[in-house]
Amino acid sequence: MAMLPKSGGLKNRHTFSAFIFLLLLLLTIFFFSKRVLEPSLSLYRDPNFQSTSLSSEEFAVPVVTLDLLADPPVNEASLQQPVSPIPEPISRTEPKTESSSDVKDESSNGEFSSGVNVGLPIETNSSPKKVPKMCDFYRGMWVNHNDYPLYQPNGCPYVDEAYSCQENGRRDSEYMKWRWKPEGCDLPRFNATDFLERLRGKRLMLVGDSMNRNQFESIICLLREGLSNKSRMYEAYGHKITKGRGYFLFKFMDYNCSVEFVRSHFLVKEGTRVNGQGNSNPTLSIDRIDKTSNRWKHADILVFNTGHWWTHGKTARGKNYYKEGDFLYPRLDAIEAYKRAMKTWGKWIDQNINPAKKLVFYRGYSSAHFRGGDWDSGGTCHGETQPILSGAFLDNYPLKMKIVEEVLREMRVPVVLLNVTRMTNFRKDGHPSIYGKNQTGVRKVSRRQDCSHWCLPGVPDAWNELIYSKLILQKMISSD
């Protein structure tokens, strides 16, 4: 009996030693597994980043030398100079509204870390400072600003009659004095000369419908303000801007750069067919890219849009109109056709655009503001002089924009989404309405008012400020 305590104590000591050994073994396995199996932090620079991600924030890419088209003589030596890189998309901005109601529309090198909504500089009296990192460019409000407009009405010779509202008799002017202010940050002050420097040696091309022509006229007027000698910019073929012409090329000789517009209503191929009665009817091949795509390949920076033409007429009805291959659909829903067309465009971008050398934007819907009817049925916006300040319309988000986002997410090439829908929802005051034509003598109100496009100076200037802001942001990131 005297031996039992000794035997029990020995057993307890062995049990305790085994427990300590097992605990050390588990701790060793835990720390070893954590170190070996845990992914590198570099994979988590941006939780949203994918090579096919939808990017609303930024970019990064070396650019090819500007291939100027023939026509007026240029300094050939300047074409051989190396070109600074443009940035590649690095972050994503998701829309915050879920409404599916449809809205009518017609340079420096460096590695870039990925992150959501990197801050932009705010103008100060001394030096720029960074603003809070969570800043969505597309959520905000319009503020009245004394520095606007950025160019004078009737002062830019490149605004065509359809958008020259002051020249056409519009007398109120407050619609020109609004500046877009994102929540949580401020856009950098627009500097046309600096913008031109960032375009030096590059070709900027806008491709789309008349809404992109609206933006194109805005950007060439904005850039013209940065020239000390304005005769050093010109349309290469001597063409006057009119809605009837589908291609314009403006050269800025002192910066060896160009800004171009290519008309493409749908981004996919328009065509015709001959019916049984021998009549020619229009068709739209939603599986084939538009015939103007050969021009797109030559640009360094591309801004695409489509939308207006999908919401009315034969396109909306979809009867004997949409084609895939040789098959003509007796009837196809316009939304489904739009989705297939956007995927065709996305496939072309993935196959033809090198994201190391090109930068691609897609500009979303700009909202129309018709009262009492549509564009072709008595809809009006005449007399609107102030933005919408509140109400459900501000949160309208078209189903087609959700389709755009879906397509961009599936693409290999990152595309910068200029998601201007909500910021244009506010601006019922910015349309030409009856002032889309020159009014002489007794003014006669047009039967069809234009409540889709925008007066210039006006809302499209803000879209181009967003492009400029992204170039500013790229330089900040590359210099960090």
C-alpha positions as CSV (number, residue, x, y, z in Angstrom):
1,M,0.0,0.0,0.0
2,A,3.0,2.3,0.6
3,M,4.0,2.1,-3.1
4,L,0.7,3.4,-4.5
5,P,1.3,7.1,-4.0
6,K,4.7,6.9,-5.6
7,S,3.2,5.0,-8.6
8,G,0.4,7.6,-9.0
9,G,2.8,10.5,-8.8
10,L,5.0,9.0,-11.5
11,K,2.0,8.5,-13.7
12,N,0.9,12.1,-13.2
13,R,4.3,13.4,-14.1
14,H,4.3,11.4,-17.3
15,T,0.8,12.7,-18.1
16,F,1.8,16.3,-17.5
17,S,5.0,15.9,-19.7
18,A,2.9,14.4,-22.5
19,F,0.4,17.2,-22.3
20,I,3.2,19.8,-22.5
21,F,4.8,18.1,-25.5
22,L,1.5,17.9,-27.3
23,L,0.8,21.5,-26.6
24,L,4.2,22.6,-28.0
25,L,3.6,20.4,-31.0
26,L,0.2,22.0,-31.7
27,L,1.6,25.5,-31.4
28,T,4.5,24.6,-33.7
29,I,2.1,23.3,-36.3
30,F,-0.2,26.3,-36.0
31,F,2.6,28.9,-36.5
32,F,4.2,26.9,-39.3
33,S,0.8,26.5,-41.1
34,K,0.0,30.2,-40.8
35,R,3.3,31.2,-42.3
36,V,3.4,28.7,-45.1
37,L,-0.3,28.6,-46.1
38,E,-1.3,32.2,-45.6
39,P,-1.4,34.0,-49.0
40,S,0.9,37.0,-49.6
41,L,-0.6,40.4,-48.6
42,S,0.1,41.5,-52.1
43,L,-2.9,39.5,-53.3
44,Y,-5.1,41.6,-51.1
45,R,-4.1,45.1,-52.3
46,D,-7.6,45.4,-53.5
47,P,-10.3,42.9,-52.5
48,N,-12.3,43.8,-55.6
49,F,-9.5,43.6,-58.1
50,Q,-9.6,41.2,-61.0
51,S,-8.0,41.4,-64.4
52,T,-11.6,41.6,-65.7
53,S,-12.9,43.9,-63.1
54,L,-15.2,46.8,-63.7
55,S,-13.1,49.9,-63.0
56,S,-14.6,53.3,-62.2
57,E,-11.5,54.7,-60.7
58,E,-8.1,54.5,-62.5
59,F,-5.7,53.2,-65.0
60,A,-2.0,52.9,-65.9
61,V,-0.5,52.2,-69.3
62,P,2.3,53.1,-71.7
63,V,1.0,54.7,-74.9
64,V,2.0,54.2,-78.5
65,T,3.2,57.2,-80.5
66,L,0.5,59.3,-82.0
67,D,-0.2,58.3,-85.6
68,L,-1.4,61.5,-87.1
69,L,-3.5,61.2,-90.2
70,A,-2.4,62.8,-93.3
71,D,-3.6,66.3,-94.2
72,P,-2.2,69.6,-93.0
73,P,1.6,69.4,-92.6
74,V,3.0,68.4,-89.2
75,N,6.4,68.4,-87.5
76,E,7.5,64.8,-88.4
77,A,10.4,64.9,-85.9
78,S,8.0,65.3,-83.0
79,L,6.2,62.1,-83.9
80,Q,9.3,60.1,-83.0
81,Q,9.5,61.3,-79.4
82,P,8.7,58.7,-76.7
83,V,5.3,59.0,-75.1
84,S,4.5,58.9,-71.4
85,P,2.4,56.1,-70.1
86,I,-1.2,56.3,-69.2
87,P,-2.6,54.7,-66.0
88,E,-4.5,51.4,-65.8
89,P,-7.8,51.0,-63.9
90,I,-7.2,50.1,-60.3
91,S,-10.5,50.2,-58.5
92,R,-14.2,49.8,-58.7
93,T,-17.2,51.9,-58.0
94,E,-20.5,50.1,-57.7
95,P,-23.8,51.9,-58.2
96,K,-25.8,52.3,-55.0
97,T,-29.3,52.2,-56.4
98,E,-31.2,49.2,-57.4
99,S,-34.0,50.7,-59.4
100,S,-34.5,49.0,-62.8
101,S,-36.6,51.7,-64.3
102,D,-35.4,52.5,-67.8
103,V,-34.2,56.1,-68.5
104,K,-34.0,57.3,-72.1
105,D,-30.6,58.4,-73.6
106,E,-29.4,58.7,-76.7
107,S,1.8,60.3,-67.5
108,S,4.2,58.8,-65.8
109,N,5.7,55.4,-65.2
110,G,5.2,53.5,-62.0
111,E,3.5,50.6,-60.3
112,F,0.1,51.3,-58.9
113,S,-1.4,49.8,-55.8
114,S,-5.0,48.8,-56.0
115,G,-7.6,50.3,-53.7
116,V,-11.1,51.7,-53.6
117,N,-11.8,55.4,-54.1
118,V,-8.3,56.8,-53.7
119,G,-8.5,60.5,-52.6
120,L,-8.1,63.4,-55.0
121,P,-6.3,66.7,-54.3
122,I,-8.2,69.8,-53.1
123,E,-7.1,73.2,-54.2
124,T,-5.5,75.2,-51.4
125,N,-3.5,78.4,-51.3
126,S,-0.3,76.5,-50.8
127,S,-0.1,72.9,-52.0
128,P,-2.6,70.2,-52.8
129,K,-3.6,67.9,-50.0
130,K,-5.2,64.4,-50.1
131,V,-8.8,64.0,-49.2
132,P,-10.5,61.1,-47.5
133,K,-10.0,57.9,-49.3
134,M,-13.6,56.9,-49.5
135,C,-14.7,59.2,-52.3
136,D,-17.2,58.2,-55.0
137,F,-16.9,60.5,-57.9
138,Y,-20.4,59.8,-59.0
139,R,-22.3,60.5,-55.7
140,G,-22.5,64.2,-54.9
141,M,-24.3,67.4,-55.8
142,W,-24.1,70.4,-58.1
143,V,-22.9,73.6,-56.5
144,N,-23.1,77.1,-57.9
145,H,-19.6,78.4,-58.7
146,N,-18.3,81.8,-59.8
147,D,-15.6,80.3,-62.0
148,Y,-18.1,78.7,-64.3
149,P,-18.6,78.3,-67.2
150,L,-15.1,77.2,-68.2
151,Y,-15.4,78.8,-71.6
152,Q,-17.7,81.5,-72.8
153,P,-21.0,80.9,-74.6
154,N,-20.6,81.9,-78.2
155,G,-16.9,82.0,-77.6
156,C,-16.0,78.6,-79.0
157,P,-16.4,78.1,-82.7
158,Y,-16.8,74.4,-82.4
159,V,-20.2,74.2,-80.8
160,D,-22.7,73.3,-83.5
161,E,-26.1,74.9,-83.7
162,A,-27.9,72.1,-81.8
163,Y,-26.1,72.8,-78.6
164,S,-25.4,76.6,-78.8
165,C,-28.4,77.6,-76.7
166,Q,-27.3,81.1,-75.9
167,E,-26.7,81.9,-79.5
168,N,-30.1,80.4,-80.3
169,G,-31.9,82.8,-78.0
170,R,-31.8,81.3,-74.5
171,R,-31.6,84.2,-72.0
172,D,-31.2,82.5,-68.6
173,S,-27.6,81.6,-67.8
174,E,-27.6,79.9,-64.4
175,Y,-27.5,76.5,-66.0
176,M,-23.9,77.2,-67.1
177,K,-22.7,78.0,-63.5
178,W,-22.9,74.7,-61.8
179,R,-19.9,72.6,-60.8
180,W,-20.1,68.9,-59.9
181,K,-19.0,68.3,-56.2
182,P,-18.6,64.6,-55.2
183,E,-19.3,63.6,-51.6
184,G,-16.3,63.5,-49.4
185,C,-13.8,65.1,-51.8
186,D,-13.4,67.8,-54.4
187,L,-12.3,67.5,-58.0
188,P,-9.1,69.3,-58.9
189,R,-9.5,72.7,-60.5
190,F,-9.7,72.2,-64.3
191,N,-6.5,73.3,-66.1
192,A,-6.7,73.1,-69.9
193,T,-3.0,73.5,-70.5
194,D,-2.2,70.7,-68.0
195,F,-4.8,68.5,-69.7
196,L,-3.1,69.1,-73.0
197,E,0.3,68.2,-71.5
198,R,-1.2,64.9,-70.3
199,L,-2.5,64.2,-73.9
200,R,0.9,65.1,-75.4
201,G,1.7,62.6,-78.2
202,K,-1.6,60.8,-77.9
203,R,-4.9,60.3,-79.8
204,L,-8.1,60.7,-77.7
205,M,-11.1,59.3,-79.6
206,L,-14.8,59.5,-78.6
207,V,-17.0,56.8,-80.3
208,G,-20.7,56.7,-80.0
209,D,-23.9,58.6,-80.8
210,S,-24.8,62.2,-80.7
211,M,-24.4,62.3,-76.9
212,N,-20.7,61.6,-77.5
213,R,-20.6,64.3,-80.1
214,N,-22.0,66.5,-77.4
215,Q,-19.1,65.5,-75.1
216,F,-16.6,65.8,-78.0
217,E,-17.6,69.4,-78.7
218,S,-17.3,70.1,-75.0
219,I,-13.7,68.7,-74.8
220,I,-12.3,70.6,-77.8
221,C,-13.8,73.8,-76.4
222,L,-12.3,73.1,-73.0
223,L,-8.8,72.3,-74.5
224,R,-8.9,75.3,-76.8
225,E,-8.9,77.5,-73.6
226,G,-5.4,76.2,-72.8
227,L,-3.9,77.5,-76.1
228,S,-2.1,80.8,-76.3
229,N,-2.2,80.6,-80.1
230,K,-5.6,79.1,-80.9
231,S,-4.8,78.9,-84.6
232,R,-2.5,76.0,-83.6
233,M,-5.6,73.7,-83.4
234,Y,-7.8,72.9,-86.4
235,E,-10.0,70.2,-87.9
236,A,-7.7,68.2,-90.1
237,Y,-10.0,68.1,-93.1
238,G,-11.4,71.5,-92.8
239,H,-14.9,70.2,-91.8
240,K,-17.3,72.3,-89.9
241,I,-19.0,70.4,-87.1
242,T,-22.5,69.3,-88.1
243,K,-24.7,66.4,-87.0
244,G,-24.7,65.1,-90.6
245,R,-21.0,64.2,-90.6
246,G,-19.8,61.1,-88.7
247,Y,-16.0,61.7,-88.3
248,F,-14.0,64.7,-87.0
249,L,-10.3,65.0,-86.3
250,F,-8.9,68.0,-84.4
251,K,-5.1,68.4,-84.1
252,F,-3.3,70.3,-81.4
253,M,0.0,71.1,-83.1
254,D,1.9,72.3,-80.1
255,Y,1.2,69.1,-78.2
256,N,1.4,66.6,-81.0
257,C,-2.0,65.2,-80.0
258,S,-5.5,64.9,-81.5
259,V,-9.1,64.6,-80.4
260,E,-11.5,62.7,-82.6
261,F,-15.1,61.8,-82.9
262,V,-16.4,58.7,-84.6
263,R,-20.1,58.2,-85.0
264,S,-21.4,54.7,-84.1
265,H,-25.0,54.7,-82.9
266,F,-24.9,51.1,-81.6
267,L,-21.2,50.1,-81.5
268,V,-22.4,47.1,-83.6
269,K,-23.0,46.8,-87.3
270,E,-25.9,48.5,-89.0
271,G,-27.0,47.1,-92.3
272,T,-29.9,46.7,-94.6
273,R,-32.0,43.8,-96.1
274,V,-34.3,43.6,-99.1
275,N,-37.7,42.3,-98.2
276,G,-40.1,40.3,-100.4
277,Q,-41.5,43.4,-102.0
278,G,-38.1,44.6,-103.0
279,N,-37.9,47.3,-100.4
280,S,-34.8,48.0,-98.4
281,N,-35.2,47.8,-94.6
282,P,-32.6,48.5,-91.9
283,T,-31.1,45.7,-89.7
284,L,-28.7,45.6,-86.8
285,S,-26.2,42.7,-86.5
286,I,-25.8,42.4,-82.8
287,D,-23.0,39.8,-83.1
288,R,-20.8,41.9,-85.4
289,I,-18.8,45.0,-84.4
290,D,-19.4,48.3,-86.2
291,K,-17.6,49.0,-89.5
292,T,-15.9,52.0,-87.9
293,S,-13.9,49.8,-85.5
294,N,-10.7,50.0,-87.7
295,R,-10.4,53.6,-86.7
296,W,-10.8,52.7,-83.0
297,K,-7.5,50.6,-83.1
298,H,-5.4,53.7,-83.7
299,A,-6.5,55.6,-80.6
300,D,-4.6,55.7,-77.3
301,I,-7.5,56.8,-75.2
302,L,-11.1,55.7,-76.1
303,V,-14.4,57.0,-74.8
304,F,-17.4,54.8,-75.8
305,N,-21.1,55.2,-75.4
306,T,-24.4,53.9,-76.8
307,G,-27.9,54.2,-75.5
308,H,-30.2,56.8,-77.1
309,W,-31.0,54.8,-80.2
310,W,-32.0,51.7,-78.3
311,T,-35.1,53.3,-76.7
312,H,-37.3,54.2,-79.6
313,G,-38.5,53.3,-83.1
314,K,-37.5,50.1,-84.9
315,T,-34.8,49.4,-82.3
316,A,-37.2,49.3,-79.4
317,R,-39.9,47.3,-81.4
318,G,-37.3,44.7,-82.4
319,K,-39.4,43.4,-85.2
320,N,-37.5,41.9,-88.2
321,Y,-34.6,44.1,-87.2
322,Y,-32.0,42.2,-85.2
323,K,-29.6,39.8,-86.8
324,E,-27.2,37.1,-85.6
325,G,-25.2,35.6,-88.4
326,D,-27.6,35.2,-91.3
327,F,-30.6,34.8,-89.0
328,L,-33.1,37.7,-88.8
329,Y,-35.2,37.6,-85.6
330,P,-38.9,38.0,-86.4
331,R,-39.0,39.7,-83.0
332,L,-36.4,40.2,-80.2
333,D,-36.6,42.1,-77.0
334,A,-34.5,45.3,-77.2
335,I,-33.0,44.7,-73.7
336,E,-31.8,41.3,-74.7
337,A,-30.5,42.6,-78.0
338,Y,-28.7,45.4,-76.1
339,K,-27.0,42.9,-73.8
340,R,-25.8,40.8,-76.7
341,A,-24.5,43.9,-78.6
342,M,-22.6,45.0,-75.5
343,K,-21.0,41.6,-75.2
344,T,-20.0,41.8,-78.8
345,W,-18.4,45.2,-78.1
346,G,-16.7,43.8,-75.0
347,K,-15.3,40.8,-76.9
348,W,-13.9,43.2,-79.5
349,I,-12.2,45.3,-76.8
350,D,-10.7,42.1,-75.2
351,Q,-9.4,40.9,-78.6
352,N,-8.0,44.2,-79.9
353,I,-7.0,46.4,-77.0
354,N,-3.7,46.0,-75.2
355,P,-4.3,47.3,-71.7
356,A,-0.6,48.0,-71.4
357,K,-0.8,50.5,-74.2
358,K,-4.4,51.7,-74.3
359,L,-7.0,53.3,-71.9
360,V,-10.7,52.7,-72.4
361,F,-13.6,54.6,-70.9
362,Y,-17.3,53.8,-71.2
363,R,-19.6,56.7,-70.4
364,G,-22.9,55.7,-69.1
365,Y,-26.4,57.2,-69.7
366,S,-27.1,60.8,-69.4
367,S,-30.7,61.3,-68.4
368,A,-33.4,62.9,-70.4
369,H,-36.1,65.1,-68.8
370,F,-39.3,65.1,-70.9
371,R,-42.5,66.3,-69.3
372,G,-45.9,65.3,-70.6
373,G,-44.7,63.0,-73.4
374,D,-41.6,61.6,-75.1
375,W,-39.2,63.2,-77.5
376,D,-41.6,62.5,-80.4
377,S,-44.9,62.9,-78.7
378,G,-45.1,66.4,-77.2
379,G,-42.6,66.0,-74.3
380,T,-41.2,69.3,-73.1
381,C,-38.5,70.8,-70.8
382,H,-38.8,74.4,-71.8
383,G,-38.7,76.9,-68.9
384,E,-36.6,74.7,-66.6
385,T,-33.9,76.9,-65.0
386,Q,-32.9,75.0,-61.9
387,P,-31.7,71.5,-61.2
388,I,-33.8,68.9,-59.4
389,L,-33.0,69.1,-55.7
390,S,-34.9,66.1,-54.4
391,G,-37.3,63.3,-55.3
392,A,-37.3,59.7,-56.7
393,F,-36.0,60.7,-60.1
394,L,-32.6,61.3,-58.7
395,D,-32.2,57.6,-57.9
396,N,-33.4,56.3,-61.3
397,Y,-30.9,53.8,-62.5
398,P,-31.5,52.3,-66.0
399,L,-31.6,48.6,-66.5
400,K,-29.2,49.1,-69.4
401,M,-26.6,50.5,-67.0
402,K,-26.8,47.3,-65.0
403,I,-26.2,45.4,-68.2
404,V,-23.1,47.6,-68.9
405,E,-21.7,46.9,-65.5
406,E,-22.3,43.1,-65.9
407,V,-20.5,43.1,-69.3
408,L,-17.6,45.2,-68.0
409,R,-17.1,42.8,-65.1
410,E,-16.7,39.9,-67.5
411,M,-14.1,41.6,-69.7
412,R,-10.4,40.9,-69.6
413,V,-9.5,44.5,-70.4
414,P,-10.2,46.9,-67.5
415,V,-12.6,49.6,-68.6
416,V,-13.1,52.9,-66.7
417,L,-16.9,53.4,-66.2
418,L,-17.8,57.1,-66.3
419,N,-21.0,56.5,-64.4
420,V,-22.7,59.9,-65.0
421,T,-26.3,58.7,-64.8
422,R,-27.1,60.1,-61.3
423,M,-25.2,63.3,-61.7
424,T,-27.2,64.0,-64.9
425,N,-30.5,63.1,-63.2
426,F,-30.3,66.4,-61.3
427,R,-30.0,68.6,-64.4
428,K,-33.4,69.1,-65.9
429,D,-32.3,72.7,-66.6
430,G,-29.4,71.9,-68.9
431,H,-31.1,70.7,-72.1
432,P,-31.6,72.8,-75.3
433,S,-35.4,72.4,-75.2
434,I,-36.6,74.9,-77.9
435,Y,-33.1,76.4,-78.2
436,G,-31.7,73.7,-80.5
437,K,-32.1,76.0,-83.5
438,N,-31.3,79.6,-84.1
439,Q,-34.3,81.7,-83.4
440,T,-34.6,84.8,-85.7
441,G,-37.4,87.2,-85.9
442,V,-40.5,85.9,-84.1
443,R,-39.5,82.9,-82.1
444,K,-41.6,79.8,-82.8
445,V,-41.5,77.0,-80.3
446,S,-40.4,73.8,-81.9
447,R,-42.9,71.0,-81.9
448,R,-40.2,68.6,-80.8
449,Q,-38.1,69.9,-77.9
450,D,-34.7,68.5,-77.2
451,C,-34.7,67.3,-73.6
452,S,-31.9,64.7,-74.1
453,H,-28.8,66.5,-75.3
454,W,-27.1,69.3,-73.4
455,C,-26.4,73.0,-74.0
456,L,-22.8,74.0,-74.2
457,P,-21.2,75.3,-72.0
458,G,-23.0,72.9,-69.7
459,V,-23.2,69.4,-68.3
460,P,-20.8,67.5,-70.7
461,D,-18.0,69.8,-69.4
462,A,-18.3,68.0,-66.1
463,W,-17.9,64.6,-67.8
464,N,-14.6,65.8,-69.2
465,E,-13.5,67.2,-65.9
466,L,-13.9,63.7,-64.5
467,I,-11.6,62.3,-67.2
468,Y,-9.1,65.1,-66.3
469,S,-9.4,64.2,-62.6
470,K,-8.5,60.6,-63.3
471,L,-5.4,61.7,-65.0
472,I,-4.5,63.8,-62.0
473,L,-5.2,60.9,-59.7
474,Q,-2.9,58.6,-61.7
475,K,0.0,61.1,-61.3
476,M,-0.6,61.2,-57.5
477,I,-0.5,57.4,-57.2
478,S,2.5,57.0,-59.5
479,S,4.5,59.5,-57.4
480,D,3.7,57.9,-54.1
